[in-house]
Amino acid sequence: MPVQYILGEWDFQGLSLKMAPPVFIPRPETEELVEWVLEEVAQSPCAMGTQDGPLILEVGCGSGAISLSLLSQLPQSRVIAVDKGEAAICLTEENAQRLRLLDRIRIVPLDVTLEGSWAHLLPWGPVDLVVSNPPYVFHQDMEQLAPEISSYEDPLALDGGEEGMDIIIHILALARWLLKDSGSIFLEVDPRHPELVGNWLQSQPDLSLDLVAMRRDFCGRPRFLHIQRSGPQRGCPADAWPGPQPARVPG
């Protein structure tokens, strides 16, 4: 069993987070993703939301590591955190409560692969940022995972389909409805994905999304993508935030 599950908690970006199987354990690389988002927000505050701070959507929140790290370091920010796993939703909510961040996060059970699922998020959009460490392992690589991963962590949080792109494509498709003009998407991906994502975006000009930057992880592997919207979003009302408590919306 992974040490994080044995201890029952783990440190991420200076936060002590509860860990419990089968919820995905945040990796050190994902801290680099959070740091990149923080850098971009600091460099472009006007492009990342109003003076009240950015509204951020995290797809696949797991333990809440990304969302809660961003909330703790961006005091004016607000987050909508979605996951299709009940265990992940409960763990994110518990960690938010432990860190006293419940008033700035909406925790929504949602499967982004379901047609029209984005409609559940419209009342709270549009968002300035989408951040995700989605399932991106190529399906054929799943059998090569270490036993302590494959035996304990949720395979749905790891398996990204034939080319590891299944959930990534759904996240990118959400942009037409939920992402503000000039809004950004930050993704953690497999090293083979920058080329695949770039080619896919070129084949989908109606999304008005451009791959503007790639960053390597501490091992030198292409790992993180910054994608930006260049056209107006569709379908979202004016920014709204209906209250302090986590939302429960059927997915």
Accessible surface in RSA format (square Angstrom, percent):
REM  Atomic radii and reference values for relative SASA: ProtOr
REM  Chains: A
REM  Algorithm: Lee & Richards
REM  Probe-radius: 1.40
REM  Slices: 20
REM RES _ NUM      All-atoms   Total-Side   Main-Chain    Non-polar    All polar
REM                ABS   REL    ABS   REL    ABS   REL    ABS   REL    ABS   REL
RES MET A   1   106.14  55.0  62.75  41.5  43.39 103.3  49.73  42.3  56.42  74.7
RES PRO A   2    14.21  10.4   7.30   6.7   6.91  25.1  14.21  11.7   0.00   0.0
RES VAL A   3    74.68  49.1  69.72  63.1   4.96  11.9  69.94  60.8   4.74  12.8
RES GLN A   4    30.41  17.0  30.41  22.2   0.00   0.0   0.00   0.0  30.41  23.1
RES TYR A   5    14.32   6.7   0.16   0.1  14.16  36.8   0.16   0.1  14.16  17.5
RES ILE A   6   116.19  66.1  87.13  64.9  29.07  70.1  91.73  66.1  24.47  66.4
RES LEU A   7   109.38  60.9  81.41  58.2  27.98  70.3  84.04  59.0  25.34  68.2
RES GLY A   8    26.52  32.7   0.00   N/A  26.52  32.7  21.11  57.9   5.41  12.1
RES GLU A   9    79.85  45.8  78.59  59.5   1.25   3.0  17.33  33.5  62.51  51.0
RES TRP A  10    89.50  35.9  85.32  41.3   4.18   9.8  71.72  38.2  17.78  28.9
RES ASP A  11    84.54  59.2  74.97  74.6   9.57  22.6  36.73  86.4  47.81  47.7
RES PHE A  12     2.47   1.2   2.47   1.5   0.00   0.0   2.47   1.5   0.00   0.0
RES GLN A  13    34.30  19.2  12.99   9.5  21.32  50.8   8.86  18.9  25.45  19.3
RES GLY A  14    65.29  80.5   0.00   N/A  65.29  80.5  31.22  85.7  34.07  76.3
RES LEU A  15    25.49  14.2  24.00  17.2   1.49   3.7  25.49  17.9   0.00   0.0
RES SER A  16    52.71  44.5  46.25  61.7   6.47  14.9  40.07  85.3  12.65  17.7
RES LEU A  17     0.00   0.0   0.00   0.0   0.00   0.0   0.00   0.0   0.00   0.0
RES LYS A  18    65.52  32.0  65.52  40.2   0.00   0.0  28.20  25.4  37.32  39.7
RES MET A  19     5.35   2.8   1.34   0.9   4.01   9.5   0.09   0.1   5.26   7.0
RES ALA A  20    31.07  28.6  30.70  47.4   0.37   0.8  31.07  43.8   0.00   0.0
RES PRO A  21    67.02  48.8  48.22  44.0  18.80  68.3  48.41  40.0  18.61 115.7
RES PRO A  22    59.62  43.5  59.62  54.3   0.00   0.0  59.62  49.2   0.00   0.0
RES VAL A  23     9.91   6.5   4.98   4.5   4.93  11.9   9.19   8.0   0.72   2.0
RES PHE A  24    39.23  19.6  35.75  22.1   3.48   9.1  35.75  21.7   3.48  10.0
RES ILE A  25     5.14   2.9   5.14   3.8   0.00   0.0   5.14   3.7   0.00   0.0
RES PRO A  26    11.50   8.4   5.98   5.5   5.51  20.0   7.47   6.2   4.02  25.0
RES ARG A  27    56.78  23.8  55.54  28.3   1.24   2.9  32.96  45.0  23.82  14.4
RES PRO A  28    83.92  61.2  79.18  72.2   4.75  17.3  80.46  66.4   3.47  21.5
RES GLU A  29    28.23  16.2  28.23  21.4   0.00   0.0   2.97   5.7  25.26  20.6
RES THR A  30     2.37   1.7   2.37   2.4   0.00   0.0   2.37   3.2   0.00   0.0
RES GLU A  31    45.62  26.2  45.62  34.5   0.00   0.0   7.75  15.0  37.88  30.9
RES GLU A  32    37.34  21.4  35.77  27.1   1.57   3.7  19.04  36.8  18.30  14.9
RES LEU A  33     0.00   0.0   0.00   0.0   0.00   0.0   0.00   0.0   0.00   0.0
RES VAL A  34     0.00   0.0   0.00   0.0   0.00   0.0   0.00   0.0   0.00   0.0
RES GLU A  35    79.10  45.4  77.32  58.5   1.78   4.2  25.58  49.5  53.52  43.7
RES TRP A  36     6.30   2.5   6.30   3.1   0.00   0.0   4.24   2.3   2.07   3.4
RES VAL A  37     0.00   0.0   0.00   0.0   0.00   0.0   0.00   0.0   0.00   0.0
RES LEU A  38    28.75  16.0  25.09  17.9   3.66   9.2  25.34  17.8   3.41   9.2
RES GLU A  39    71.30  40.9  65.67  49.7   5.63  13.4  34.97  67.6  36.32  29.7
RES GLU A  40    32.55  18.7  32.55  24.6   0.00   0.0   0.00   0.0  32.55  26.6
RES VAL A  41    12.29   8.1  11.72  10.6   0.56   1.4  11.72  10.2   0.56   1.5
RES ALA A  42    80.33  73.9  48.28  74.5  32.05  72.9  58.95  83.0  21.39  56.6
RES GLN A  43   130.30  72.9  96.22  70.3  34.08  81.1  41.32  88.0  88.98  67.5
RES SER A  44    40.46  34.2  34.33  45.8   6.13  14.1  15.42  32.8  25.04  35.1
RES PRO A  45    82.13  59.9  74.31  67.7   7.81  28.4  75.93  62.7   6.20  38.5
RES CYS A  46   124.18  93.9  96.99 108.2  27.19  63.9  41.13 104.2  83.05  89.5
RES ALA A  47    48.55  44.6  28.41  43.8  20.14  45.8  38.74  54.6   9.82  26.0
RES MET A  48     8.49   4.4   7.81   5.2   0.67   1.6   6.67   5.7   1.81   2.4
RES GLY A  49    13.04  16.1   0.00   N/A  13.04  16.1   6.47  17.8   6.56  14.7
RES THR A  50    80.94  57.6  63.53  64.4  17.41  41.5  69.74  93.7  11.20  16.9
RES GLN A  51   176.49  98.7 135.97  99.4  40.52  96.5  55.49 118.1 121.00  91.8
RES ASP A  52    86.63  60.7  84.28  83.9   2.35   5.5  18.68  44.0  67.95  67.8
RES GLY A  53     9.99  12.3   0.00   N/A   9.99  12.3   8.76  24.0   1.23   2.7
RES PRO A  54     8.96   6.5   8.96   8.2   0.00   0.0   8.96   7.4   0.00   0.0
RES LEU A  55     0.72   0.4   0.72   0.5   0.00   0.0   0.72   0.5   0.00   0.0
RES ILE A  56     0.47   0.3   0.47   0.3   0.00   0.0   0.47   0.3   0.00   0.0
RES LEU A  57     0.71   0.4   0.71   0.5   0.00   0.0   0.71   0.5   0.00   0.0
RES GLU A  58     3.17   1.8   3.17   2.4   0.00   0.0   0.57   1.1   2.59   2.1
RES VAL A  59     6.32   4.2   6.02   5.5   0.29   0.7   6.02   5.2   0.29   0.8
RES GLY A  60    30.99  38.2   0.00   N/A  30.99  38.2  18.83  51.7  12.15  27.2
RES CYS A  61     5.23   4.0   0.00   0.0   5.23  12.3   0.11   0.3   5.12   5.5
RES GLY A  62    11.11  13.7   0.00   N/A  11.11  13.7  11.11  30.5   0.00   0.0
RES SER A  63     3.00   2.5   1.41   1.9   1.59   3.7   0.00   0.0   3.00   4.2
RES GLY A  64     0.00   0.0   0.00   N/A   0.00   0.0   0.00   0.0   0.00   0.0
RES ALA A  65     5.37   4.9   5.06   7.8   0.31   0.7   5.06   7.1   0.31   0.8
RES ILE A  66     6.71   3.8   6.26   4.7   0.45   1.1   6.26   4.5   0.45   1.2
RES SER A  67     0.33   0.3   0.00   0.0   0.33   0.8   0.33   0.7   0.00   0.0
RES LEU A  68     0.00   0.0   0.00   0.0   0.00   0.0   0.00   0.0   0.00   0.0
RES SER A  69     0.00   0.0   0.00   0.0   0.00   0.0   0.00   0.0   0.00   0.0
RES LEU A  70     0.41   0.2   0.41   0.3   0.00   0.0   0.41   0.3   0.00   0.0
RES LEU A  71     0.08   0.0   0.00   0.0   0.08   0.2   0.00   0.0   0.08   0.2
RES SER A  72    46.82  39.6  17.39  23.2  29.43  67.8  20.21  43.0  26.61  37.3
RES GLN A  73    76.91  43.0  53.14  38.8  23.77  56.6  30.02  63.9  46.88  35.6
RES LEU A  74    26.83  14.9  25.68  18.4   1.16   2.9  26.83  18.8   0.00   0.0
RES PRO A  75    91.30  66.5  81.22  74.0  10.08  36.6  82.08  67.8   9.22  57.3
RES GLN A  76   112.99  63.2 105.34  77.0   7.65  18.2  35.27  75.1  77.71  58.9
RES SER A  77     0.23   0.2   0.00   0.0   0.23   0.5   0.00   0.0   0.23   0.3
RES ARG A  78    39.20  16.5  39.20  20.0   0.00   0.0  23.29  31.8  15.91   9.6
RES VAL A  79     0.02   0.0   0.02   0.0   0.00   0.0   0.02   0.0   0.00   0.0
RES ILE A  80     1.46   0.8   1.46   1.1   0.00   0.0   1.46   1.1   0.00   0.0
RES ALA A  81     0.00   0.0   0.00   0.0   0.00   0.0   0.00   0.0   0.00   0.0
RES VAL A  82     0.75   0.5   0.75   0.7   0.00   0.0   0.75   0.7   0.00   0.0
RES ASP A  83    22.48  15.7  19.59  19.5   2.89   6.8   3.20   7.5  19.29  19.2
RES LYS A  84   101.07  49.3  69.50  42.6  31.57  75.2  44.91  40.4  56.16  59.8
RES GLY A  85    24.17  29.8   0.00   N/A  24.17  29.8  24.12  66.2   0.05   0.1
RES GLU A  86   141.79  81.4 129.98  98.3  11.81  28.1  50.70  98.1  91.09  74.4
RES ALA A  87    46.13  42.4  32.37  50.0  13.75  31.3  40.01  56.3   6.12  16.2
RES ALA A  88     8.44   7.8   7.64  11.8   0.80   1.8   7.64  10.8   0.80   2.1
RES ILE A  89     4.08   2.3   4.08   3.0   0.00   0.0   4.08   2.9   0.00   0.0
RES CYS A  90    64.08  48.5  57.86  64.5   6.22  14.6  28.15  71.3  35.93  38.7
RES LEU A  91     9.00   5.0   6.76   4.8   2.24   5.6   8.75   6.1   0.25   0.7
RES THR A  92     0.00   0.0   0.00   0.0   0.00   0.0   0.00   0.0   0.00   0.0
RES GLU A  93    45.29  26.0  45.29  34.3   0.00   0.0  10.79  20.9  34.51  28.2
RES GLU A  94    66.51  38.2  63.47  48.0   3.04   7.2  25.01  48.4  41.50  33.9
RES ASN A  95     0.35   0.2   0.20   0.2   0.15   0.4   0.24   0.6   0.11   0.1
RES ALA A  96     0.00   0.0   0.00   0.0   0.00   0.0   0.00   0.0   0.00   0.0
RES GLN A  97   116.60  65.2 107.30  78.4   9.30  22.1  24.58  52.3  92.02  69.8
RES ARG A  98   112.92  47.4  79.82  40.7  33.10  78.8  42.44  58.0  70.48  42.7
RES LEU A  99    48.63  27.1  29.94  21.4  18.69  47.0  34.00  23.9  14.62  39.4
RES ARG A 100   215.33  90.4 190.61  97.2  24.72  58.9  69.69  95.2 145.64  88.3
RES LEU A 101    17.79   9.9  17.79  12.7   0.00   0.0  17.79  12.5   0.00   0.0
RES LEU A 102    35.96  20.0  34.87  24.9   1.09   2.7  34.87  24.5   1.09   2.9
RES ASP A 103    80.44  56.3  70.97  70.6   9.47  22.4  29.53  69.5  50.90  50.8
RES ARG A 104    44.91  18.9  44.88  22.9   0.04   0.1  25.15  34.4  19.76  12.0
RES ILE A 105     1.16   0.7   0.00   0.0   1.16   2.8   0.00   0.0   1.16   3.2
RES ARG A 106    21.66   9.1  21.66  11.0   0.00   0.0   0.00   0.0  21.66  13.1
RES ILE A 107     0.00   0.0   0.00   0.0   0.00   0.0   0.00   0.0   0.00   0.0
RES VAL A 108     0.00   0.0   0.00   0.0   0.00   0.0   0.00   0.0   0.00   0.0
RES PRO A 109    39.23  28.6  38.46  35.1   0.77   2.8  39.23  32.4   0.00   0.0
RES LEU A 110     4.57   2.5   0.00   0.0   4.57  11.5   0.88   0.6   3.70  10.0
RES ASP A 111    28.25  19.8  26.60  26.5   1.66   3.9   8.52  20.0  19.74  19.7
RES VAL A 112    14.42   9.5   7.30   6.6   7.12  17.2   7.30   6.3   7.12  19.3
RES THR A 113    49.61  35.3  31.64  32.1  17.97  42.8  21.06  28.3  28.55  43.2
RES LEU A 114    88.94  49.5  84.52  60.5   4.42  11.1  85.88  60.3   3.06   8.2
RES GLU A 115   183.12 105.1 143.49 108.6  39.63  94.3  66.61 128.8 116.51  95.1
RES GLY A 116    30.64  37.8   0.00   N/A  30.64  37.8  19.92  54.7  10.72  24.0
RES SER A 117     5.56   4.7   1.40   1.9   4.16   9.6   4.50   9.6   1.06   1.5
RES TRP A 118    59.55  23.9  59.55  28.8   0.00   0.0  49.03  26.1  10.53  17.1
RES ALA A 119    47.76  43.9  38.22  59.0   9.55  21.7  38.50  54.2   9.26  24.5
RES HIS A 120    64.55  35.3  55.89  38.9   8.66  22.1  35.28  36.4  29.27  34.1
RES LEU A 121     2.41   1.3   2.16   1.5   0.25   0.6   2.16   1.5   0.25   0.7
RES LEU A 122    34.93  19.5  34.93  25.0   0.00   0.0  34.93  24.5   0.00   0.0
RES PRO A 123    74.22  54.1  64.56  58.8   9.66  35.1  71.00  58.6   3.22  20.0
RES TRP A 124    16.61   6.7  16.61   8.0   0.00   0.0  14.43   7.7   2.18   3.5
RES GLY A 125     0.39   0.5   0.00   N/A   0.39   0.5   0.39   1.1   0.00   0.0
RES PRO A 126     8.86   6.5   8.86   8.1   0.00   0.0   8.86   7.3   0.00   0.0
RES VAL A 127     2.21   1.5   2.21   2.0   0.00   0.0   2.21   1.9   0.00   0.0
RES ASP A 128     4.68   3.3   4.18   4.2   0.50   1.2   0.57   1.3   4.11   4.1
RES LEU A 129     0.00   0.0   0.00   0.0   0.00   0.0   0.00   0.0   0.00   0.0
RES VAL A 130     2.14   1.4   2.14   1.9   0.00   0.0   2.14   1.9   0.00   0.0
RES VAL A 131     0.00   0.0   0.00   0.0   0.00   0.0   0.00   0.0   0.00   0.0
RES SER A 132     0.00   0.0   0.00   0.0   0.00   0.0   0.00   0.0   0.00   0.0
RES ASN A 133    24.35  16.8  12.66  12.2  11.69  28.1   4.34  10.5  20.00  19.3
RES PRO A 134     4.82   3.5   0.24   0.2   4.57  16.6   1.32   1.1   3.50  21.8
RES PRO A 135    19.15  14.0  18.54  16.9   0.60   2.2  19.15  15.8   0.00   0.0
RES TYR A 136    35.29  16.5  33.95  19.3   1.34   3.5  17.76  13.3  17.53  21.6
RES VAL A 137    25.07  16.5  23.56  21.3   1.51   3.6  25.07  21.8   0.00   0.0
RES PHE A 138    12.44   6.2  12.27   7.6   0.17   0.4  12.27   7.4   0.17   0.5
RES HIS A 139   107.88  59.0 103.93  72.2   3.95  10.1  70.20  72.4  37.68  43.8
RES GLN A 140    99.80  55.8  88.53  64.7  11.27  26.8  58.69 124.9  41.11  31.2
RES ASP A 141    31.22  21.9  30.32  30.2   0.90   2.1  12.29  28.9  18.93  18.9
RES MET A 142    31.83  16.5  27.76  18.4   4.07   9.7  27.97  23.8   3.85   5.1
RES GLU A 143   157.61  90.5 116.57  88.2  41.03  97.7  47.99  92.8 109.61  89.5
RES GLN A 144   136.30  76.2 102.28  74.8  34.01  81.0  41.81  89.0  94.48  71.7
RES LEU A 145    40.46  22.5  27.27  19.5  13.19  33.2  29.93  21.0  10.53  28.4
RES ALA A 146    37.58  34.6  27.81  42.9   9.78  22.2  33.45  47.1   4.14  11.0
RES PRO A 147    98.65  71.9  96.26  87.7   2.39   8.7  98.43  81.3   0.21   1.3
RES GLU A 148    86.05  49.4  83.21  63.0   2.84   6.8  32.48  62.8  53.57  43.7
RES ILE A 149    37.44  21.3  37.44  27.9   0.00   0.0  37.44  27.0   0.00   0.0
RES SER A 150    64.72  54.7  36.84  49.2  27.89  64.2  28.69  61.1  36.04  50.5
RES SER A 151    80.54  68.1  43.51  58.1  37.03  85.3  27.33  58.2  53.21  74.5
RES TYR A 152    77.95  36.4  68.24  38.8   9.71  25.3  36.74  27.6  41.21  50.8
RES GLU A 153     4.95   2.8   1.69   1.3   3.26   7.8   0.22   0.4   4.74   3.9
RES ASP A 154    40.86  28.6  39.14  39.0   1.72   4.1   6.88  16.2  33.98  33.9
RES PRO A 155    75.60  55.1  75.28  68.6   0.32   1.2  75.60  62.4   0.00   0.0
RES LEU A 156   108.61  60.5 100.29  71.7   8.33  20.9 101.11  71.0   7.50  20.2
RES ALA A 157    31.83  29.3  19.07  29.4  12.76  29.0  24.64  34.7   7.19  19.0
RES LEU A 158    13.17   7.3  12.19   8.7   0.99   2.5  13.17   9.2   0.00   0.0
RES ASP A 159    38.60  27.0  26.06  25.9  12.53  29.6   9.31  21.9  29.29  29.2
RES GLY A 160     0.10   0.1   0.00   N/A   0.10   0.1   0.10   0.3   0.00   0.0
RES GLY A 161    13.66  16.9   0.00   N/A  13.66  16.9  12.23  33.6   1.43   3.2
RES GLU A 162   139.38  80.0 130.75  98.9   8.62  20.5  47.25  91.4  92.12  75.2
RES GLU A 163    87.13  50.0  84.95  64.3   2.19   5.2  18.67  36.1  68.46  55.9
RES GLY A 164     0.00   0.0   0.00   N/A   0.00   0.0   0.00   0.0   0.00   0.0
RES MET A 165    12.98   6.7  12.95   8.6   0.03   0.1  12.95  11.0   0.03   0.0
RES ASP A 166    75.71  53.0  70.46  70.1   5.25  12.4  20.82  49.0  54.89  54.7
RES ILE A 167    24.14  13.7  24.14  18.0   0.00   0.0  24.14  17.4   0.00   0.0
RES ILE A 168     0.00   0.0   0.00   0.0   0.00   0.0   0.00   0.0   0.00   0.0
RES ILE A 169    54.78  31.2  54.78  40.8   0.00   0.0  54.78  39.4   0.00   0.0
RES HIS A 170    65.55  35.8  63.31  44.0   2.24   5.7  29.53  30.4  36.02  41.9
RES ILE A 171     0.53   0.3   0.00   0.0   0.53   1.3   0.00   0.0   0.53   1.5
RES LEU A 172     0.00   0.0   0.00   0.0   0.00   0.0   0.00   0.0   0.00   0.0
RES ALA A 173    38.79  35.7  36.88  56.9   1.91   4.3  37.11  52.3   1.68   4.4
RES LEU A 174     7.30   4.1   6.37   4.6   0.93   2.3   7.08   5.0   0.22   0.6
RES ALA A 175     0.77   0.7   0.00   0.0   0.77   1.8   0.72   1.0   0.05   0.1
RES ARG A 176    62.18  26.1  62.18  31.7   0.00   0.0   5.27   7.2  56.91  34.5
RES TRP A 177    56.77  22.8  56.77  27.5   0.00   0.0  46.67  24.9  10.10  16.4
RES LEU A 178     1.69   0.9   1.69   1.2   0.00   0.0   1.69   1.2   0.00   0.0
RES LEU A 179     0.01   0.0   0.01   0.0   0.00   0.0   0.01   0.0   0.00   0.0
RES LYS A 180    46.06  22.5  46.06  28.3   0.00   0.0  33.13  29.8  12.93  13.8
RES ASP A 181    75.18  52.7  59.43  59.2  15.75  37.2  18.69  44.0  56.49  56.3
RES SER A 182    52.02  44.0  50.11  66.9   1.92   4.4  18.38  39.1  33.65  47.1
RES GLY A 183     1.36   1.7   0.00   N/A   1.36   1.7   1.27   3.5   0.10   0.2
RES SER A 184     0.18   0.2   0.16   0.2   0.02   0.0   0.00   0.0   0.18   0.3
RES ILE A 185     0.16   0.1   0.16   0.1   0.00   0.0   0.16   0.1   0.00   0.0
RES PHE A 186     0.04   0.0   0.04   0.0   0.00   0.0   0.04   0.0   0.00   0.0
RES LEU A 187     0.00   0.0   0.00   0.0   0.00   0.0   0.00   0.0   0.00   0.0
RES GLU A 188     4.97   2.9   4.97   3.8   0.00   0.0   0.00   0.0   4.97   4.1
RES VAL A 189     0.00   0.0   0.00   0.0   0.00   0.0   0.00   0.0   0.00   0.0
RES ASP A 190    17.12  12.0  17.12  17.0   0.00   0.0   0.00   0.0  17.12  17.1
RES PRO A 191    45.19  32.9  32.89  30.0  12.30  44.7  33.09  27.3  12.10  75.2
RES ARG A 192   112.88  47.4 101.16  51.6  11.72  27.9  67.22  91.9  45.66  27.7
RES HIS A 193     0.00   0.0   0.00   0.0   0.00   0.0   0.00   0.0   0.00   0.0
RES PRO A 194    21.46  15.6  19.19  17.5   2.27   8.2  19.72  16.3   1.74  10.8
RES GLU A 195   129.77  74.5 117.82  89.1  11.94  28.4  45.78  88.6  83.99  68.6
RES LEU A 196    50.51  28.1  47.30  33.8   3.21   8.1  47.45  33.3   3.06   8.2
RES VAL A 197     0.00   0.0   0.00   0.0   0.00   0.0   0.00   0.0   0.00   0.0
RES GLY A 198    13.81  17.0   0.00   N/A  13.81  17.0  13.09  35.9   0.72   1.6
RES ASN A 199    79.96  55.1  74.15  71.7   5.81  14.0  24.19  58.2  55.77  53.9
RES TRP A 200    49.66  19.9  44.70  21.6   4.97  11.7  37.73  20.1  11.93  19.4
RES LEU A 201     9.58   5.3   5.13   3.7   4.45  11.2   5.39   3.8   4.19  11.3
RES GLN A 202   149.17  83.4 121.46  88.8  27.71  66.0  47.38 100.9 101.79  77.2
RES SER A 203    70.80  59.8  41.38  55.2  29.42  67.8  48.53 103.3  22.27  31.2
RES GLN A 204    66.43  37.1  62.90  46.0   3.53   8.4   2.49   5.3  63.94  48.5
RES PRO A 205   101.78  74.2  80.98  73.8  20.80  75.6  90.41  74.6  11.37  70.6
RES ASP A 206   118.55  83.0  95.45  95.0  23.10  54.6  24.30  57.2  94.24  94.0
RES LEU A 207     3.33   1.9   3.33   2.4   0.00   0.0   3.33   2.3   0.00   0.0
RES SER A 208    35.39  29.9  26.54  35.4   8.85  20.4  10.62  22.6  24.76  34.7
RES LEU A 209    11.08   6.2   0.03   0.0  11.05  27.8   0.03   0.0  11.05  29.7
RES ASP A 210    73.31  51.4  70.35  70.0   2.96   7.0  20.38  48.0  52.93  52.8
RES LEU A 211    60.01  33.4  30.42  21.8  29.59  74.4  30.42  21.4  29.59  79.6
RES VAL A 212    74.42  49.0  38.28  34.7  36.14  87.1  45.43  39.5  28.99  78.6
RES ALA A 213    39.17  36.0  27.86  43.0  11.32  25.7  38.78  54.6   0.39   1.0
RES MET A 214    76.64  39.7  48.20  31.9  28.44  67.7  48.20  41.0  28.44  37.7
RES ARG A 215    85.68  36.0  82.41  42.0   3.27   7.8  30.68  41.9  55.00  33.3
RES ARG A 216   128.55  54.0 116.24  59.3  12.31  29.3  39.12  53.5  89.43  54.2
RES ASP A 217     7.21   5.1   0.00   0.0   7.21  17.1   0.25   0.6   6.97   6.9
RES PHE A 218   127.22  63.6  86.35  53.5  40.87 106.4  97.50  59.1  29.72  85.1
RES CYS A 219    77.50  58.6  42.00  46.8  35.50  83.4  19.26  48.8  58.24  62.8
RES GLY A 220    39.39  48.6   0.00   N/A  39.39  48.6  26.49  72.7  12.90  28.9
RES ARG A 221    92.08  38.7  91.32  46.6   0.76   1.8  39.36  53.8  52.72  31.9
RES PRO A 222    29.64  21.6  29.64  27.0   0.00   0.0  29.64  24.5   0.00   0.0
RES ARG A 223    19.62   8.2  19.62  10.0   0.00   0.0   1.45   2.0  18.17  11.0
RES PHE A 224     0.04   0.0   0.04   0.0   0.00   0.0   0.04   0.0   0.00   0.0
RES LEU A 225     0.00   0.0   0.00   0.0   0.00   0.0   0.00   0.0   0.00   0.0
RES HIS A 226    13.28   7.3  13.28   9.2   0.00   0.0   9.90  10.2   3.38   3.9
RES ILE A 227     0.00   0.0   0.00   0.0   0.00   0.0   0.00   0.0   0.00   0.0
RES GLN A 228    57.62  32.2  57.37  41.9   0.25   0.6   8.57  18.2  49.05  37.2
RES ARG A 229     8.97   3.8   6.66   3.4   2.31   5.5   0.18   0.2   8.79   5.3
RES SER A 230    75.45  63.8  42.99  57.4  32.46  74.8  36.73  78.2  38.72  54.2
RES GLY A 231     8.73  10.8   0.00   N/A   8.73  10.8   8.73  24.0   0.00   0.0
RES PRO A 232   105.20  76.7 101.08  92.1   4.12  15.0 101.24  83.6   3.96  24.6
RES GLN A 233    53.75  30.1  38.36  28.0  15.39  36.6   0.27   0.6  53.47  40.6
RES ARG A 234   126.02  52.9 121.48  61.9   4.54  10.8  51.33  70.2  74.69  45.3
RES GLY A 235    53.71  66.2   0.00   N/A  53.71  66.2  27.41  75.2  26.30  58.9
RES CYS A 236    21.73  16.4   0.00   0.0  21.73  51.1   0.76   1.9  20.97  22.6
RES PRO A 237    66.49  48.5  50.87  46.4  15.63  56.8  64.76  53.5   1.74  10.8
RES ALA A 238    89.33  82.1  66.32 102.3  23.01  52.3  77.63 109.3  11.70  31.0
RES ASP A 239    65.24  45.7  36.09  35.9  29.14  68.9  21.54  50.7  43.70  43.6
RES ALA A 240    42.97  39.5  35.83  55.3   7.14  16.2  42.97  60.5   0.00   0.0
RES TRP A 241    60.73  24.4  31.49  15.2  29.24  68.7  29.08  15.5  31.65  51.3
RES PRO A 242    83.43  60.8  42.61  38.8  40.82 148.4  57.41  47.4  26.02 161.7
RES GLY A 243    20.44  25.2   0.00   N/A  20.44  25.2  19.57  53.7   0.87   1.9
RES PRO A 244    75.94  55.3  72.56  66.1   3.38  12.3  75.04  62.0   0.89   5.5
RES GLN A 245   112.76  63.1 112.24  82.0   0.52   1.2  53.18 113.2  59.58  45.2
RES PRO A 246    26.07  19.0   9.47   8.6  16.60  60.3   9.47   7.8  16.60 103.2
RES ALA A 247     9.54   8.8   4.97   7.7   4.57  10.4   9.54  13.4   0.00   0.0
RES ARG A 248   138.28  58.1 107.40  54.8  30.87  73.5  51.87  70.9  86.41  52.4
RES VAL A 249    27.73  18.2  26.31  23.8   1.41   3.4  27.58  24.0   0.15   0.4
RES PRO A 250   108.36  79.0  96.52  88.0  11.84  43.0 107.21  88.5   1.15   7.1
RES GLY A 251    49.23  60.7   0.00   N/A  49.23  60.7  31.78  87.2  17.45  39.1
END  Absolute sums over single chains surface
CHAIN  1 A    10920.1       8750.1       2170.0       5989.5       4930.6
END  Absolute sums over all chains
TOTAL         10920.1       8750.1       2170.0       5989.5       4930.6
